[in-house]
Amino acid sequence: MRIKYYERGNKKLNLYGIINPCIRRKIKMTDEKPMKKVEAKIFKFENEGDKINGILVSREKSSNYNNMVYKIKTEENVFTVFGTVVLDDQLSTIKDNTLIEIVFDGLKENPKKGQNSIKLFSVYYAE
């Protein structure tokens, strides 16, 4: 059985809107530009006293884990910080484009048995 393709603009698509894999392969093979690895800029709070300070650029809800994902611009880079219950609560009242500092205060045992420890944070912001 042959798959029929149709063209949309300069792309050749099948009935499901998928690019012809043969064409995709040809594009990859003929493109001789050097490839660069994308490094994830994720800030992880691991030790008590770890902190990040910068401008809260944006926030969005994570589709996978139902928590918030924050983008914080420091002097070096833009970092992604994954929210926790405590952090989401503290950052909920702070507007975007505000200078903030997040300090990791350590872990507290969760009163619910079998649950992860609660991460505690202090959040400071400039008015």
C-alpha positions in Angstrom: 0.0 0.0 0.0 1.4 3.4 -1.0 1.0 6.4 1.3 -0.3 9.4 -0.5 1.3 12.7 0.2 0.1 16.2 -0.4 2.0 19.5 -0.3 1.4 22.3 2.1 3.6 25.3 1.2 7.1 23.7 0.7 6.4 20.6 2.9 5.3 17.3 1.6 2.9 15.8 4.2 1.0 12.5 4.4 -2.7 12.3 5.4 -1.9 12.6 9.1 0.1 15.8 8.6 3.5 14.1 9.1 6.4 15.1 6.9 7.6 12.3 4.6 10.4 10.6 6.6 12.5 10.2 3.4 12.5 14.0 2.9 13.3 14.5 6.6 16.3 12.2 6.3 17.5 14.0 3.2 17.3 17.4 5.0 19.4 16.1 7.9 22.0 14.5 5.7 22.5 17.5 3.4 22.6 20.0 6.3 26.3 20.2 7.0 26.3 23.0 9.7 28.0 22.0 12.9 25.5 21.1 15.7 25.7 22.6 19.2 24.4 20.9 22.3 21.8 22.8 24.2 22.6 22.9 27.9 19.6 23.0 30.3 19.9 25.9 32.7 18.0 24.5 35.7 18.8 25.8 39.1 18.5 23.1 41.8 18.4 23.8 45.5 20.5 21.0 47.0 22.2 22.4 50.1 20.9 24.6 52.8 21.8 28.2 52.0 21.7 27.8 48.2 20.3 30.9 46.7 19.5 32.5 43.4 18.8 36.2 42.9 17.7 37.9 39.7 14.6 39.1 37.9 11.5 37.0 37.8 10.9 36.9 34.1 8.0 34.6 33.7 6.0 31.8 35.3 3.9 29.0 33.8 2.1 26.0 35.0 3.9 22.7 34.3 1.7 20.4 32.2 3.2 17.2 33.7 3.4 17.7 37.5 0.8 20.5 38.1 3.4 22.8 39.7 4.8 26.1 38.5 7.9 26.7 36.5 9.7 30.0 37.0 12.2 31.7 34.7 14.7 33.9 36.6 17.2 36.1 34.8 20.5 36.4 36.7 23.7 38.3 35.6 25.0 35.1 33.9 21.9 33.4 32.4 18.2 32.7 32.5 17.6 29.8 34.8 14.5 27.6 35.2 13.4 27.0 38.8 10.7 24.3 39.5 8.1 25.3 42.0 7.2 23.5 45.2 4.1 24.0 47.3 6.0 26.4 49.6 7.7 28.3 46.8 4.5 28.6 44.7 2.7 30.0 47.6 5.4 32.6 48.3 5.9 33.7 44.7 2.2 33.9 44.0 1.9 37.5 45.2 5.1 38.7 43.4 4.7 40.3 40.0 6.8 39.4 36.9 9.8 41.6 36.2 10.5 42.0 40.0 14.0 41.6 41.4 13.9 38.6 43.8 16.1 36.4 45.9 15.2 32.8 46.8 17.1 31.1 49.6 16.8 27.4 50.4 16.3 27.0 54.1 16.5 23.2 54.2 14.1 20.3 54.6 11.4 19.6 57.1 10.0 16.1 57.7 6.6 15.7 56.0 3.8 14.9 58.6 2.3 12.5 56.0 4.1 9.2 56.1 5.7 8.0 52.9 5.8 11.6 51.4 8.9 13.5 50.4 10.3 16.0 52.9 9.0 19.6 52.6 11.5 22.1 51.1 11.6 25.4 52.9 12.4 28.7 51.2 12.7 32.3 52.1 11.8 34.7 49.3 12.9 38.4 49.2 11.8 41.0 46.7 12.5 44.6 45.8 9.4 46.8 45.7 
